[in-house]
């Protein structure tokens, strides 16, 4: 069954109770308040719905993740990173990145990154929970990604590119910096071919929930100053194939 969330409070049913079909659908209703969103991410749950739907909450099985051991870079991408003049920054243009992600998906198949969703994640960013990675061609934003940080886990939400390899550049550059700073896991939510080429693996939901709850209980595994706006070094550190 799909659970209907109470209008008061921010609690969720156990993610293990999510449907098998559609895979991971757990609950409907509630809102996108900061408290509810953070409680969702701490428990391996995320919102995903269109403008025509009420809020829908998901916890699929298996869960797509990237770890420090599985992060992968092709030889061609390694060469690209050494030679490119593109720049990568952290937390320089969150509002613009999420807007570009919404426009990209809307032009393809419709988007779950609605105006309501953008407002909610901009508030998360303002409070230091959501973060963006940007790729620049001089002063023009040509790629990027955003997501939510829960202790040692970064829950990726979406990415976009307007230049060849820009989203891969954002992902690899951020991932290496995040893992080097003590990050433990990148949550990609559901499998996709783009991230499979970068080291995505599938974890049983039970294992993913164990890990994210353990990391969340530690409160802090990445230093707060890691998230300060700055430029990131995009030169490859290895992991080639």
N, C-alpha and C positions, 0 to 999 in steps of 0.2 A: 504494500500500500504506500501511497505518497502522503506524507504527513503535512498538515496545515499548521503553520507557525502561529503562535499566539501574537496578538497585536502588542502586548506588553511583554517585557523581558527580551532576552537575546539568545536564549538557549535553543539547541537543536537536538533532534533525536540522534541516536548513535549512528555514525556513518555506515557501520556494518549492516544497517537495516535498509540501505539504498536498494533500489530495484536493479534487477539484472537486465531488464529491457523496458525502457531505454536505459542503457548502462549507466548506473550511478545516480539516477534521479532520486533524491531523498525527500525534499520538502518543497512546499509552495507557500508564498506569502511573506509577511514580514516587511522589512524595509532595508535600505542600504545605509543605515546609521554606522558611524565609526565603530561603535561597540559591537554591533552585530557582525560587521565584516571581519573585525579582528578575531572575534570568537570563532567565526567560521574557519578562517585560515589556520588558527591554532589547532583545529580539529580536522584538518584535511578536507574542508568543504569550500566550494567557491560558487559564486553566482554566475548564471549564464542564461540569458533570456532576451527576447526581442521586444521591440516597442509594443507589440500586440499582446504580450504575455504579462502576467503578474511575475514577481521575482521567483525564479526557479533556482534551487540549490542542489549541487551535485557533488558526488564523491565516487568517481568511477573505479572499476577494478578490471585490469591492473592500472597502475599509475605510471605515467611516463616521467622519468627523472634523468638527470645527468649528475654524475659524481666526479670528484677529482680524478678518480682512476679511469673513468670511461670517457672523459672529455677528449675529443678527437679533432685533429686538424689535418686536412689533406696537404700534399706537397704543393699543389697549385695555390691553395689558400695561403700557405706559409709564404710562398714567393710574393703573392699579392700584398700581404701585410708588410713585408720588408720594403716594397717599392712604392706603395700608395702614398699620395700626399693628403689623403683624407685624414681628418682629426676626429678623435673620440673623446667625448666629455661625459661627466657624471653629474646629473641633477642640475643641468643648465637650462632646460626648456621642457619641463614636464608637461605643461598644458599643451604645448605645441605637439609633442610626441603623441600624446593620447588622441589628440584631434586628428593627426595624420593616420594613426592606426584605425580610427573609426572610419575615416574617408576611404581608406584602402579597402577595408572589408565591405563597406557599403557598396562600393562600385562593383564588387565581385558577386557576393551572395547575400547582401543584407548584413547588418551588423548588430551584435549584442552590445556594442559600446555606445549606448544611447546617451542622450543629453543628461539623463538622470545618473547613468553610470559614470560619465565623465565628471560630473559635479562631485559625486561621492569619492572618487579616487583622487581628485584634486584636493579634497579635504584631507584624505589620508596622507597625501604628499605634504600638505601644509603642516601636518602634525608629526612628520618624520617617519611615517610607516611605508609609504609608497615612493618609488624612485624611478628615475628615467636615465637611459643611456642614449646619447645623441651622436650622430655621425655628421660631420660638416665638410662641405666642399667650399673652402674659404669661409664665407659668412652664411652660406646656404645650407639649411637642414636637409640632408638627403637620405637619412635612415635613422633607425632607433628602435628602442624597445622600452617597456615599462613593466613593473611588477611590485609585489608587496614583500617586505622583509619580515620574517618571523624568526628571531634569534639567528640560528645558523642556517636557515632555509630561505632561499629567495624564490618566491612563487611568481613565475613569469606569466604575464597576461597576454601580451600581444607585441608584434613587431611589424615594421614596415621598411620599405626601401624604395628610393627613387634613383638610385645609382647601383651599378653592378657590384654585388658582394657587400653592400653597405650593412644589411641586417646581420650577415655572418660576421662581419668585422665587429659590430657592436656586441654580438653575443660572445664571441671568442675573447675579445679584449676584456669585457666585464667578467666573464667566468674565471679567467685566469687571475684577475685581481681579487675577486671575491674569495676564491679558494685559498689564495696566498694569504689573505687576511683572516683566515679561520673559518670561512664558510664551509658547510658540510654537504649541502644538497641543493640542486636547482630543480624545482618542480615545474615540469612542462605540461602537467595535467593529463592530456590525452596524446597518444602517439601521432606523429606526423613525419612525412618523408624528409622535410627540411631539417628537422632536429635529429632525425635518425643518422644523418650524415655527419653530425657533430658529436655523436656519442650517446644519444638517448638510449636508455634501456627501460624495460618494463619491470616494475616491482608489484608483487601482490599487494592489494590494498592494505591488508593486515600489517605487512612489513612497513609500508609507507607510514601508516598511522602510528605505529610504534616509534618510528624514527622522529617524525615531526613533533609528537608529544614529548619525547625525551629532550629534543633540542629546545622546544618552547619552555620546558620546565627549567632549563638552565638560564633563561632570561637573556643572557648576552654571550655570544661567542664571536661576534664581529665588533670591533671597537666602534663606538659612535662616530669618531672622527673619520672613519672610512667613508661615510656617506656625505662628507662635506663636498660642495661643488668644486670640481677640478677637472683638469685634462688627464686622461688615462693613456699610458704608454701602450700603443697597439702593436709594437714590434713582437713578432712571434717568439715564444719561449720554448717551443718544441711540440711534442705530441703529434709529430707528422707520421704519415703512413706512405 
